[in-house]
Each structure stands twice: as C-alpha cells, then as structure tokens.
Amino acid sequence: MNIIRVTNTYSWLLSDDKVLLDKLYRSLRVRGRNYFMSTAYKKKLWDGYIEFFKKNTGMFLTGLLPEVVAALRHWKHEYVYDDQRPAAHWLHKDIDDQFLNKWLPEGQPPVTLYDYQVDYVKQAVKFGRGLITAPTGGGKTNVLISIMKCMPPKTPTLFITKNSGLVDQNYQEMLKWNMEGLGRYYGGYKEPNYVMCVTSHKDTFAGIQKLLPKFKALIVDEVHECMSDVPISVYKKMTGATLRFGISATPFKYDGKDLEQKFNVKGHFGGVFKTTTTESGYLTTKELQGRGILSASRCVFYPINQPDTIQHEPYGDAVTIGIANNFYFLDIIRRLAESLEGRTLILVERIDQGDYLKQLLPDAHWIRGKDKLDDRANVFKELKTGKGVIAIAMRHIITAGINVFLNNLINASGGNAEHTIIQQMGRGLRTADDKDQLNYYDFIFKTNQYLEDHSMNRIKTLDIQGHQITIKQEIDF
C-alpha cells in the first residue's frame, strides 16, 4: 500500500514501488532557469533539471500534493493519507458581503465585498492554502483583511512582501482595520508581535529566524516577486504554518513558462483558487471593466525610428542607447507628458534615464529606490488626488501593490515579461471620480530587433488582456 504522509512544508510518498517513484521523479522535474548558461551544465556536471520529487525518499513540497495524487490516480495506484498537519482554527467559517463592516474604521463608508471576494475568502477557509488572483485594482487587499479577520485574534502570522514601501502600505491597512497583535520588522522598525509584517530581504529574516517555526499562517503579497532563494528558504522553515496563501495578479512569471518558478509557487502555497462567480473560473481585466470595478482603457503605441545605428547591437546596449540614453526618445516623452491632462506617471528603466527626464520636466516628481517612504507616500497621494501632476518613477517600484488613480501612464521603460506588463498596466486601472478611462502610452522601437520584438510582445499581452489598442504610424503631438 502506498502512503502519502503530509506535513505543512513537505510530504512524502512512502512506497516500495521503485518504478512508481522513478516515474514521479521524472514527471516532477523541470529545467532550471537559464540552465544552459550554468557552468555546471556546460561542464556536464549537471543535467539542467530541478527536482521537485526525490525518488530516493519520495519527498515533495506539500503544495504539489494535487499533482502527485493526480498521477497516482491516472496510473491507477491505490494510496492512503497520513495527514500529520494540525487542524486550522477559524473564528469565522462563513462570511457575507457585509463581513468587514464589523470592524469598519471610524469615518470610512461601509464596505460591501464583491461576490468574488466573498468566494475567495470562503475558499481560503475551506482549503487552508492556495493562490488568490485578481487583476490589479480588483480588491485583493479586502480579501487579505477578510481572511485575517476570519482567524482568531493574535494568530501568529507572517506577512511578507517584496519591499519596504509595499509592506508599509499593507501594515498601515492592517492598522486601520485594528488588527490585534500587529508588529513589523523592516527598514528601521523592529517591533515583533503576533502578526508580523516584513520584507523579503535577507537582513529582515536574520532577526526573526527563531520565530519562523512558531507562525501558524503565512501570507505573501505579490508572491511572484517573493520566490528567490532567500524567501524560499524561509518558507521551508515555517513548519508550523498550516495556513499558506499567496496573493498576486500574476502569480506565475512569464505566463507560467518559467516552470521552476511556477512549481516553487505551487509547491509552497498550492494551486490557484477558481471563482464560481465567472464562467471561466478566473477574473479578467475585461470582465471587471465591464462591471465598472476597473476603469476603461485605451492603449496607444507610437513608432520610434531613431537612432538608426543600433540594429545589430546586443540587447543590453540596445536598451542603453535606444531607450535609456536616447535623447530623441526622451524629448518625445517630454512632449507627450506636457500635452496630457490629469495625473500622469512615466515609468523608466534606469536611474540616468529618470535623471534626464527630470531635467526636461523640472516640475515633475522623481521617485527612486533611495527615497524615503514618507516622500514616496506624498507623491502617491498626489497621484491619487492631484491636478496636472507628472511623476517619473523607476519601473520596479511601481510594478506591484501601489494604489494610485492615474489618467495617463507612459511606459518609457520598454520590457518584455508578460507579468510585468500586466502589473504596470494595472497601476492605472483603479476607478476615480475624475477619470473615465486610463490612457496608456507605449512605443514600438523599430531601431533594434530585440526592442521591436519586445514592443510587439507588449501589444500581444495587452490585446489578450482585452485592452483597446491603437497603433500610430507617426508622432502626432
């Protein structure tokens, strides 16, 4: 008889069937990221595969349990469970759309949860682990707060996200909803408590190593950005965390084509929750736009034909010469920004590019990684309520979790990854009283094949997401 022994972090298939173990080993291994560039691979010391099932011990990450069970059923192998996980404790097991109003912050209007938010919370309570996905602006924060309010007060919980700006934003939201036993450990803050808000940085975890096995719940916001070696090593040490939830509009990078990242996300957090509120089971930007939850969108792409000397440059040099240090292009960005009304955000890839644009647009705000949280917060506030505001920001600061209400978004950073494009676009889709739609501006760089291919991939990604796209043949402003 095959036995599946389950714990919070790892599970084991205990079996004497060596052929079965070998089949699972081969089925649950994937090529590592950029394996062909590895010295070990080039020297034939490594075959390029990452193993997610150990054939000698039968060990695998617990989040991959559905894959192992599906394989056993498909191959018609019988099995029994030995589930050694402690039962999860929930204070509230069923909620309705008025659930959060029990803790409504003073001065805030009542909150009515959307049907899919209620559905996600119910699934979280039922399954205890999984991935919560919704387009940016779809209200994942209210889902997070609802899940935490379903837990008994002071349930030891570790909340992680990628940087201090994002974790501080979530900490302030939890503080507003009067989360009991709330602490934080990031930047200059060292305030341990039952519910800990931390960044995914090595220095942060060094101070809380002894606490990791004591947490009963793990929640990771923008989980796709928190799957490097450091946070993964933390997830493995959280042996007491029965509850595990990852939150992201794009949990799998490169549309799931990065199988190593995909298996790691599923292995530590489980599968994607489907919702019964849509026919497909998934929420789309187009659907939420149709319901008025997200604003309408209009995407305009302009051609960039200069410089005409970089057609054969390698990718890195093409980005430097053709985008970041392309003064012809930067002047077009200036002209475009000055021609627009409302709140405008310009995304850049490199510091020097932002510095140049700041010289061309001296009244614009310029957000960099070194800026203090309070300074960033003031700019984000302007991008919510200001009039005629222009801000320049490093792309990686804005691609996840920042709540602003934009009229115009200018992508001056290029880019190719589907998840990055979706996250960038999502920054401007939140509705506001003074906007009818988001105007998104981007560029087709005809100066280099790499840059042009990336431009066309951005168009393809936005089209799949259901956005209206217009391709201009010339600069018309």
Secondary structure, 3 states (H helix, E strand, C coil): CEEEEECCCEEEEECCCHHHHHHHHHHCEEECCCHHHCHHHHCCCCCCEEECCCCCCCEEEHHHHHHHHHHHHHCCCCEEEEECCCCCCCCCCCCCCCHHHHHCCCCCCCCCCCHHHHHHHHHHHHHCEEEECCCCCCCHHHHHHHHHHHCCCCCCEEEEECCHHHHHHHHHHHHHCCCCCEEEEECCEEECCCEEEEECCHHHHHCCHHHHHHCCEEEEECHHHCCCHHHHHHHHHCCCCCEEEEECCCCCHHHHCCHHHHHHHHHHHCCECCCCCCCCCCCCHHHHHHCCCECEEEEEEEEECCCCCCCCCCHHHHHHHHHHCCHHHHHHHHHHHHHCCCCEEEEECCHHHHHHHHHHCCCCEEECCCCCHHHHHHHHHHHHHCCCCEEEEEHHHHCCCCCCCCCEEEECCCCCCHHHHHHHHHCCCECCCCCCEEEEEEEEECCCHHHHHHHHHHHHHHHHCCCEEEECCCCCC
